[in-house]
Amino acid sequence: MPNITLPELPPLIINGSAKNRDAMTYKNTWDPVKKRPARSKGNSRSVGKCLPVNGKKDCWEIVFKEDFKKEHSGLEKFRVYRYRGGRLEFKPIDPEDSIRRTKEIVRLHGGATWALNQLVGSTPLARALQATFSGGMDL
């Protein structure tokens, strides 16, 4: 089995609501007035989206942006999952799994097209066109 090295990532925090979650980097600095660490302003940026994982209530898959993947080489070889509490899990990408996943994302709108064809196909104009051009019109 080959030796797999995990990419070094900066600290990540998840911001957003229950449906729309962003993965963001951040940097802590010491606040001398409050005498505690605080997130410094202007140092955080969005690096990806968090998608819920089916069947796992406290788990999200982080889909990183392309520019962040370029900054952290090796990240494109992994799927990254974040669990409640901040634990990250790296799983190597299976090429067949990514093809299967792409098929799941595709949305088909055949129902609306079929309904419009049925509406237009039953009009007198469509019947006249079909009688005139009987060669290849499917209405």
C-alpha positions as CSV (number, residue, x, y, z in Angstrom):
1,M,0.0,0.0,0.0
2,P,1.5,3.4,-1.0
3,N,2.3,5.9,1.7
4,I,-0.4,8.7,1.6
5,T,0.5,12.1,3.0
6,L,-2.4,14.3,4.0
7,P,-2.4,17.9,3.0
8,E,-1.7,20.5,5.7
9,L,-4.8,22.8,6.1
10,P,-5.2,26.0,8.0
11,P,-7.7,26.1,10.8
12,L,-11.3,25.9,9.4
13,I,-14.5,27.1,10.8
14,I,-18.0,26.5,9.5
15,N,-20.3,29.6,9.1
16,G,-23.9,29.7,8.0
17,S,-27.3,28.4,8.6
18,A,-28.6,24.8,8.6
19,K,-28.9,24.7,4.8
20,N,-26.1,27.0,3.6
21,R,-22.8,26.4,5.3
22,D,-19.4,27.8,4.2
23,A,-16.0,26.5,5.2
24,M,-13.8,29.4,6.1
25,T,-10.2,29.9,7.2
26,Y,-9.5,32.1,10.2
27,K,-6.6,33.4,12.3
28,N,-6.6,34.0,16.0
29,T,-4.7,36.9,17.6
30,W,-4.3,37.9,21.3
31,D,-6.7,40.7,22.3
32,P,-4.9,42.6,25.1
33,V,-8.0,44.5,26.2
34,K,-10.2,41.4,26.7
35,K,-7.1,39.3,27.6
36,R,-8.1,36.3,25.5
37,P,-7.6,35.1,21.9
38,A,-10.0,36.5,19.3
39,R,-10.5,36.0,15.6
40,S,-8.7,38.8,13.8
41,K,-10.8,40.7,11.2
42,G,-9.9,40.6,7.6
43,N,-8.0,37.3,7.8
44,S,-10.9,34.9,7.1
45,R,-12.0,33.8,3.7
46,S,-14.4,31.3,2.3
47,V,-12.6,28.2,0.9
48,G,-15.6,25.9,0.1
49,K,-19.1,24.8,0.8
50,C,-20.3,22.2,3.3
51,L,-22.8,19.6,2.0
52,P,-24.8,17.3,4.3
53,V,-23.9,13.6,4.0
54,N,-27.0,11.3,3.7
55,G,-27.5,9.0,6.6
56,K,-25.1,10.9,8.9
57,K,-26.6,13.6,11.0
58,D,-23.4,15.3,12.3
59,C,-21.3,15.0,9.1
60,W,-20.7,17.3,6.2
61,E,-18.6,17.0,3.1
62,I,-16.4,20.0,2.4
63,V,-16.3,20.8,-1.3
64,F,-13.3,23.1,-1.7
65,K,-12.9,25.9,-4.3
66,E,-10.5,25.4,-7.1
67,D,-8.1,28.2,-6.0
68,F,-7.9,26.6,-2.5
69,K,-7.1,23.2,-4.0
70,K,-4.3,24.8,-6.0
71,E,-2.8,26.4,-2.9
72,H,-2.8,23.0,-1.0
73,S,-1.4,20.4,-3.3
74,G,-2.8,16.9,-2.8
75,L,-6.2,18.1,-1.7
76,E,-7.7,17.2,-5.1
77,K,-7.0,13.5,-4.3
78,F,-9.2,13.4,-1.2
79,R,-12.8,13.9,-0.1
80,V,-12.9,15.8,3.1
81,Y,-15.6,15.2,5.7
82,R,-16.1,17.4,8.8
83,Y,-17.8,16.0,11.9
84,R,-19.4,17.9,14.7
85,G,-16.6,19.1,17.0
86,G,-14.3,19.9,14.2
87,R,-12.8,16.5,13.4
88,L,-11.7,16.2,9.7
89,E,-11.7,12.9,7.9
90,F,-9.8,12.5,4.6
91,K,-10.9,9.7,2.3
92,P,-9.1,9.0,-1.0
93,I,-11.3,9.7,-4.1
94,D,-12.5,6.6,-5.9
95,P,-12.8,7.4,-9.6
96,E,-15.9,5.3,-10.1
97,D,-17.5,6.9,-7.0
98,S,-17.0,10.4,-8.4
99,I,-18.6,9.3,-11.7
100,R,-21.5,7.9,-9.8
101,R,-21.8,11.0,-7.8
102,T,-21.8,13.3,-10.9
103,K,-24.8,11.3,-12.2
104,E,-26.7,11.9,-9.0
105,I,-26.3,15.7,-9.3
106,V,-27.8,15.9,-12.8
107,R,-31.4,17.1,-12.8
108,L,-33.7,16.1,-15.6
109,H,-36.6,18.3,-16.7
110,G,-38.3,15.9,-19.0
111,G,-41.7,16.2,-17.3
112,A,-42.0,19.9,-18.2
113,T,-40.9,19.3,-21.8
114,W,-43.3,16.4,-22.3
115,A,-46.2,18.5,-20.9
116,L,-45.5,21.4,-23.2
117,N,-45.3,19.0,-26.2
118,Q,-48.7,17.6,-25.3
119,L,-50.2,21.1,-25.0
120,V,-48.8,22.3,-28.3
121,G,-49.4,19.0,-30.1
122,S,-53.1,19.1,-29.4
123,T,-53.7,22.5,-31.0
124,P,-55.1,22.9,-34.5
125,L,-52.0,24.7,-35.7
126,A,-49.8,21.7,-34.7
127,R,-52.1,19.3,-36.5
128,A,-52.0,21.4,-39.6
129,L,-48.2,21.6,-39.5
130,Q,-48.0,17.8,-39.0
131,A,-50.3,17.2,-41.9
132,T,-48.3,19.5,-44.1
133,F,-44.8,18.4,-43.0
134,S,-45.4,14.8,-42.3
135,G,-41.8,13.8,-42.8
136,G,-40.2,14.4,-39.4
137,M,-42.1,16.5,-37.0
138,D,-42.8,15.0,-33.6
139,L,-45.4,17.0,-31.8
